[in-house]
Amino acid sequence: MNNPKKWNPTGRTRGTIIVRLRQKIATARHPPRGHGFHLDEAHLRLPPPVKPVVPGGGGWKKARSLFSFSAFHFLDDGFTDSIYLLLPFIAAELRLSFSQVGLLKGVFSGSVGLLQVPLSLLAEKIGELTVIGLGTFGLTAGFLILSRVSTFPAILLSLIFSKGTSAGQHGLSSSLLSKAFEFSRRRAAMGTYNFSGDLGKVCLPFLLTVLINLWGWREAVLTLSLAGMVGGAGLWILAGEGREHLPLTQVGEGLKLKVSGWGIGNRRRFSALLTIGIIDISTRTAMLTFLPFLLLQKGISAGQVGFAITLLFAGGATGKLFCGLLAEWFGVVPMVIATEVFTAAGILSLNFSSVPTIWILLPFVGIVLNGTSSVLYATVAEIVAPAARSRGYGLYYAITLGCGAVSPMLYGLLTDSLGLSVTIVTTALMVLLTLPLSQYLSRPGTPSSSPAEKSR
């Protein structure tokens, strides 16, 4: 009897051969992706080799991410800048000097600079959204405490708690949005994000001013803080429902670049950006801290000062939106130079103008006063590697906000010594120091005035 194996040298049965033929036919009809190479399940879980997968890549997913963090920013900036309206009332009630007013504003901002990097690192462990949500609750709770205490140390501690717990909001939200818009429209998205914050600066201080005129500053702050708690909790729940669409830090860990330290690609360019940011925020913080007192000195009533500051913030909201968009067309350097020159001119005009002229100038000064920051924030993402952006933004915000915290203290001492008018003029002249530094912001090999900067 013949051995059947000598007629089947491959060892395959008839059924096996038929199955293999069917597999080849199916493969020919539907070839696997990957340039002819078969990809198993493990390979399919890895990011593509050329262009990383960015969560929220779809249009509506990007829009949801932008809306979520813009709404958090609305609450954060609205409450934060309400302090400018409250400082004159606190100073009058406790009979504070300008130095003490500067100290209150300084520790309020300083707690952000102190806790910015620790909260950014904490977010890598527990998630950015968790840190942002808890920070919003802490911010509103601090204002609630502020409305109930009546001594200088207690007010100081409530301000530290309020802003310290929300210190990570700007850096973490900026990092997440820069990842969601990694390949297109990043600067426009950041301009929209910043616009939402300035919209909060307009709406919440305006509402607070109305409530102050009705009930007094303490009851007004209590009402606004309770409403903020409810709104923040609802927003946290809404953002949590779309958590899977958010570009969390863990995504893209397989795409780590060979970067050193904080992931800064060009140290000279980052140093220039950081220095300009320090001067810009120091000037803006000092100006906003003592502007209400300048308005009071010129004869504007305390009840109207809030509306004047709101008008300034309305201009600031417009400036951040349109300056970010204009930087896409004209480049970073021309926009920085233009906004800083007009900022210096606007501050000087407020100091020497009459009350009717001041009401006209306020929105225009707000446009240029806040317009620079929108341009600077998006430039951070161009210098820092994507894998290190949470830390890079945290570093930028920590240093700039820390210097912005010291600024009101120093200008407060200057005001007590030389007067309010000297302080306002000094802030205007300090802005002009950014002009020679702005030339270092252009990309290497790219003309500073070229609109090609918007291409990535």
Secondary structure as UniProt FT lines:
FT   HELIX           4..7
FT   TURN            9..10
FT   HELIX           14..29
FT   TURN            33..36
FT   HELIX           41..44
FT   TURN            55..56
FT   HELIX           59..81
FT   HELIX           83..94
FT   HELIX           98..126
FT   HELIX           128..146
FT   TURN            147..148
FT   HELIX           152..165
FT   TURN            166..168
FT   HELIX           169..180
FT   HELIX           186..215
FT   HELIX           217..241
FT   HELIX           243..245
FT   TURN            249..252
FT   HELIX           253..255
FT   TURN            261..263
FT   HELIX           267..297
FT   TURN            298..299
FT   HELIX           302..330
FT   HELIX           332..352
FT   HELIX           355..383
FT   HELIX           386..388
FT   HELIX           389..418
FT   HELIX           420..431
FT   TURN            432..433
FT   HELIX           434..437
FT   HELIX           438..441
FT   TURN            444..445
FT   TURN            448..449
FT   HELIX           451..454
//
